Amino acid sequence: MGTLTGTYPSLEVIMNLVRVYQNDWLAGATNTPGEGQITTDTSPQTLPALNASIRELYRQLRNVGSPSLIRDNVLINLPANGATGPNVQTYLSQQGYFDGLTLQPSPVLPGDLLFPEFLWEQQTGSGLPFVPMFQPQAGLPSPLQQSTRLGVWEWRGGASFTPGAGGGDALFFVGSIAPITIRIRYKAALTQFVSPVNFPNTYVPIMDCEDVLAYKTAYKISSAISGMTPPVADLKANAEAALSDLKLEIIRRAQTIEYHREPYPAGAGTTSNAGTTNTF
């Protein structure tokens, strides 16, 4: 009822294991052994629980830096600024590119980008090597005038989807007076499945993950149907565990920024006593 392509498991392989763990592996509606009578492929709880397990697995793998969830060398061409000045910021989001004056429908962020890790830049068409860009620890600077490079970037959310106000989670820049090609390395959000699904021929792109996904899915479904109502304490514990994963991901994201102690102003940290200067 399902096979592996290499070591990528099909949804059917995972669900067959779920039914084994739930002791629901007998013949069902079509009298086929293994299709189950409670958690079938078409049961209303099956796909939501499986997707929840997949999301949980992806979060946990991102938090340990799994290479399966990394995309690299993704190139995006950004046009020159439509406006310049110390108050101008540009951004790239799923809705388009705001050039400081106009929200253009393209380019856009990759559809599977969850958050960026590192960026490099090159003047478009120059053929020069890409040079690293940096994340300022105190946000974007306010340049007297934009130059022919971006230099810095910041990942943050916008308050709305109106031009100049953000645009959801987005890459923000001070912009450039020349077209720039950026190269992005980012963490990706992988597949979520929508009904109808061909379980035998649909695969989860994580090697050797069928056991952990089957256990997670069996637990989610079984805890929901045991005694009809899940214990409140279990719901709270599961919510706290999911929140812990999210917080850890935010912490790991923040660790990609180089933080430095703010220097003391000139003359600070010295006192004078009887002609002797003491430094502390």
C-alpha distance (Angstrom), angle and dihedral (degrees) to the residues before:
residue distance angle dihedral
M1 . . .
G2 3.79 . .
T3 3.78 141.5 .
L4 3.78 140.0 -158.5
T5 3.78 123.5 -111.0
G6 3.78 99.6 -147.8
T7 3.79 101.1 -48.1
Y8 3.83 96.7 -32.0
P9 3.81 107.9 111.5
S10 3.78 123.2 -137.7
L11 3.79 119.9 -129.6
E12 3.79 87.8 -113.0
V13 3.81 92.1 57.5
I14 3.81 88.9 51.1
M15 3.80 94.3 46.8
N16 3.80 92.7 47.6
L17 3.80 87.3 57.1
V18 3.82 90.8 46.5
R19 3.80 89.5 56.0
V20 3.81 91.5 48.4
Y21 3.84 91.0 51.8
Q22 3.81 89.8 48.2
N23 3.83 93.3 45.8
D24 3.82 86.7 -120.6
W25 3.80 99.0 122.0
L26 3.82 100.2 115.4
A27 3.80 126.0 110.3
G28 3.77 115.9 -69.8
A29 3.79 138.7 -174.1
T30 3.81 95.3 -30.3
N31 3.83 93.3 39.5
T32 3.81 90.7 -114.7
P33 3.82 113.7 145.7
G34 3.79 111.9 -118.6
E35 3.82 98.6 23.2
G36 3.79 91.6 104.2
Q37 3.77 134.8 -142.5
I38 3.82 101.2 -121.9
T39 3.80 109.0 25.6
T40 3.79 102.1 36.2
D41 3.79 124.0 159.5
T42 3.81 89.1 -100.1
S43 3.82 98.8 42.3
P44 3.82 109.6 123.9
Q45 3.82 91.9 -122.5
T46 3.81 96.3 50.4
L47 3.81 104.5 77.8
P48 3.84 96.7 38.2
A49 3.82 91.3 50.5
L50 3.81 92.2 45.1
N51 3.81 92.3 49.4
A52 3.82 90.4 47.8
S53 3.80 89.6 52.4
I54 3.80 91.4 48.9
R55 3.82 92.2 50.3
E56 3.80 90.3 49.2
L57 3.80 91.4 49.7
Y58 3.82 91.7 48.9
R59 3.81 91.5 51.4
Q60 3.78 92.1 49.8
L61 3.81 92.5 47.4
R62 3.82 92.5 48.5
N63 3.80 89.1 53.0
V64 3.80 90.8 59.6
G65 3.81 93.7 43.2
S66 3.81 99.5 -107.4
P67 3.84 109.6 -167.9
S68 3.81 89.2 -144.5
L69 3.82 88.3 75.7
I70 3.82 98.5 47.1
R71 3.80 124.6 101.2
D72 3.80 118.5 -170.4
N73 3.81 141.6 180.0
V74 3.81 93.3 29.6
L75 3.81 107.1 160.0
I76 3.82 124.3 -153.6
N77 3.82 125.4 179.0
L78 3.81 114.2 -138.8
P79 3.82 119.7 -164.0
A80 3.79 123.2 -130.8
N81 3.78 117.7 -85.8
G82 3.76 119.8 -78.1
A83 3.80 89.0 -151.8
T84 3.81 134.2 19.9
G85 3.77 136.8 -161.5
P86 3.81 141.7 97.5
N87 3.81 93.4 -71.2
V88 3.82 96.4 50.9
Q89 3.78 124.0 108.0
T90 3.79 127.5 170.4
Y91 3.78 128.8 -157.6
L92 3.80 142.5 -165.3
S93 3.81 117.0 -147.2
Q94 3.80 141.0 152.4
Q95 3.82 87.3 -85.3
G96 3.82 96.7 56.2
Y97 3.79 141.3 -88.0
F98 3.80 122.5 -48.9
D99 3.82 105.6 -154.0
G100 3.79 95.6 -166.8
L101 3.80 91.8 -86.5
T102 3.82 110.7 34.0
L103 3.80 135.2 30.3
Q104 3.80 103.4 -128.4
P105 3.84 118.4 -159.4
S106 3.80 91.5 -130.5
P107 2.93 147.6 80.5
V108 3.81 101.2 39.0
L109 3.79 135.9 178.9
P110 3.82 116.2 -90.6
G111 3.79 110.1 -84.9
D112 3.82 93.3 -124.6
L113 3.83 96.2 46.9
L114 3.78 111.3 124.8
F115 3.80 96.3 172.9
P116 3.83 135.5 -27.3
E117 3.78 123.3 -110.6
F118 3.81 105.5 -174.6
L119 3.81 136.2 3.9
W120 3.81 134.0 -162.1
E121 3.81 129.3 -175.5
Q122 3.79 141.1 -150.6
Q123 3.80 132.0 177.8
T124 3.79 101.8 -102.4
G125 3.80 112.7 -98.8
S126 3.81 94.3 3.4
G127 3.80 95.5 113.4
L128 3.82 88.6 -141.6
P129 3.82 121.2 137.9
F130 3.79 117.6 -87.3
V131 3.80 112.1 -104.4
P132 3.84 124.6 -151.7
M133 3.79 120.6 -98.2
F134 3.80 122.0 -150.4
Q135 3.80 139.3 -137.8
P136 3.82 111.4 -132.1
Q137 3.79 111.5 -138.3
A138 3.82 91.6 -137.6
G139 3.80 98.2 44.1
L140 3.79 131.2 -97.9
P141 3.81 118.3 -24.4
S142 3.80 122.3 -123.8
P143 3.82 106.5 -118.0
L144 3.79 121.5 -153.7
Q145 3.78 85.8 -134.7
Q146 3.81 133.8 -5.7
S147 3.80 115.7 -106.5
T148 3.81 135.5 -157.5
R149 3.81 92.8 -78.8
L150 3.78 137.1 51.3
G151 3.81 98.7 -138.4
V152 3.81 98.2 177.6
W153 3.79 139.9 40.0
E154 3.79 139.5 -172.2
W155 3.82 131.5 -160.0
R156 3.77 113.9 -146.0
G157 3.77 143.9 130.8
G158 3.78 125.5 -97.1
A159 3.79 124.8 -135.3
S160 3.79 94.2 -125.7
F161 3.78 143.6 -7.2
T162 3.81 94.9 -102.6
P163 3.83 118.4 116.8
G164 3.77 112.5 -85.8
A165 3.81 93.6 10.2
G166 3.77 99.2 85.7
G167 3.78 123.2 -90.5
G168 3.78 106.2 -130.6
D169 3.80 117.1 -70.3
A170 3.78 105.4 -7.2
L171 3.80 146.4 161.8
F172 3.80 108.7 -108.3
F173 3.82 125.7 -157.1
V174 3.80 138.6 170.6
G175 3.81 85.7 -125.4
S176 3.78 133.9 -133.0
I177 3.81 137.6 -108.2
A178 3.82 88.1 -133.6
P179 3.83 129.5 57.2
I180 3.81 110.2 -94.6
T181 3.81 131.5 -160.7
I182 3.78 112.3 -148.5
R183 3.79 124.8 -159.5
I184 3.82 115.0 -150.7
R185 3.78 133.4 -160.9
Y186 3.80 109.1 -167.9
K187 3.79 147.9 162.7
A188 3.78 111.4 -106.3
A189 3.78 132.2 -144.7
L190 3.79 106.8 -135.3
T191 3.77 132.8 -148.1
Q192 3.78 125.2 -43.2
F193 3.79 115.0 -170.6
V194 3.81 127.0 -127.4
S195 3.80 125.9 -161.9
P196 2.98 130.7 -70.2
V197 3.81 94.8 52.0
N198 3.79 128.8 174.8
F199 3.81 95.9 -137.0
P200 3.85 98.5 -169.7
N201 3.82 93.4 51.2
T202 3.80 101.6 36.9
Y203 3.81 117.6 90.2
V204 3.79 137.7 -162.4
P205 3.83 106.2 -131.7
I206 3.81 95.4 -135.6
M207 3.78 116.6 98.9
D208 3.81 118.6 -120.1
C209 3.82 94.8 -3.8
E210 3.82 99.9 127.7
D211 3.80 96.5 100.6
V212 3.79 96.8 49.7
L213 3.82 92.5 44.7
A214 3.80 91.9 47.5
Y215 3.81 92.4 50.7
K216 3.81 92.1 46.2
T217 3.81 92.8 48.3
A218 3.80 94.2 44.7
Y219 3.80 89.6 50.6
K220 3.80 94.1 49.6
I221 3.79 93.7 49.2
S222 3.80 95.9 40.4
S223 3.80 94.1 48.2
A224 3.80 89.2 51.6
I225 3.80 96.4 50.7
S226 3.82 99.3 36.9
G227 3.78 105.7 106.3
M228 3.84 87.1 -9.0
T229 3.82 93.2 -94.2
P230 3.83 124.6 62.9
P231 3.83 113.1 -126.6
V232 3.79 111.3 -99.0
A233 3.80 90.6 -127.4
D234 3.81 90.5 57.3
L235 3.80 91.6 50.9
K236 3.80 90.9 50.8
A237 3.81 92.3 47.2
N238 3.80 91.7 49.7
A239 3.81 91.0 48.4
E240 3.81 90.9 50.7
A241 3.80 91.1 49.4
A242 3.82 91.6 51.1
L243 3.81 90.4 47.3
S244 3.79 90.6 50.2
D245 3.81 90.0 55.4
L246 3.81 91.0 50.4
K247 3.80 92.9 48.1
L248 3.78 91.8 48.8
E249 3.80 89.4 51.7
I250 3.81 90.9 52.5
I251 3.82 90.4 49.1
R252 3.80 91.9 50.4
R253 3.79 89.1 48.5
A254 3.83 90.9 52.5
Q255 3.80 90.1 51.4
T256 3.82 89.9 69.3
I257 3.83 88.4 71.2
E258 3.81 117.1 85.6
Y259 3.80 106.7 -129.1
H260 3.82 121.3 -160.9
R261 3.80 131.8 -176.4
E262 3.78 111.7 -103.9
P263 3.85 108.4 -108.9
Y264 3.79 120.3 -116.0
P265 3.82 114.5 -106.8
A266 3.80 117.0 -101.9
G267 3.79 111.7 -74.1
A268 3.78 95.2 15.7
G269 3.80 117.7 132.7
T270 3.84 98.0 33.2
T271 3.77 132.4 104.8
S272 3.78 129.9 -175.4
N273 3.84 121.6 -137.2
A274 3.85 122.6 175.1
G275 3.74 92.9 -25.6
T276 3.82 93.6 -47.1
T277 3.78 120.7 115.4
N278 3.80 115.6 -145.8
T279 3.78 120.8 -163.5
F280 3.80 120.8 -157.5
